[in-house]
Amino acid sequence: GENVEQHPSTLSVQEGDSAVIKCTYSDSASNYFPWYKQELGKRPQLIIDIRSNVGEKKDQRIAVTLNKTAKHFSLHITETQPEDSAVYFCAAWNQAGTALIFGKGTTLSVSS
Amino acid sequence: DAGVTQSPTHLIKTRGQHVTLRCSPISGHKSVSWYQQVLGQGPQFIFQYYEKEERGRGNFPDRFSARQFPNYSSELNVNALLLGDSALYLCASSAPGTRREQYFGPGTRLTVT
């Protein structure tokens, strides 16, 4: 079945550094890749997404890149701040387009 | 605009009991999906409903069922609760169309003792 793998599982950076989280997916038909941020005890919040017809998308300090040939996509956060500390999940639609398949999450800790 | 809402916020049940969780989607959204999130894991897909019809079902036992009402709100029912059903149950809604963005509600924290 469809699978999304996410690395690393934990990431610690100093405030102001950059953070990169990588995901690979198995279904070559996937064409939509969202990233969610989940703070402790809260709902997953959609922070950025990318569709397969573009290779990169930016929104202020966050960006996502997609390599369809290699079937991987990455989240880049620049100039990290303590409030970026959270669990980040990548996801991809399943082949039927009925469900998002999530990675296992990356716990990002930004220390000041 | 109100986001996705869910009720109740928290729930404690005993093994063998049943539970009903409720979700109201964002106004204008016709698709509702349910996910289970066990502590330390990503959300796992349970059901998707669109226009009151089941469009997808994840790898969950028949003890799990759901339905969608004419106003697009939805209920998730779980029968014969097991300890392993303890989790955060998330509802997500999306606008009409395929492979659209999904927006999550705050979830219902279910504890089975």
Interface residues (C-beta under 8 A of the other chain):
Chain A: Q6 N31 Y32 P34 Y36 K42 R43 P44 Q45 L46 D49 F89 A91 W93 N94 A96 G97 T98 A99 L100 I101 F102 G103 K104 G105
Chain B: S33 Y35 G40 Q41 G42 P43 Q44 F45 Q48 R55 G56 G58 L90 A92 T98 R99 E101 Q102 Y103 F104 G105 P106 G107
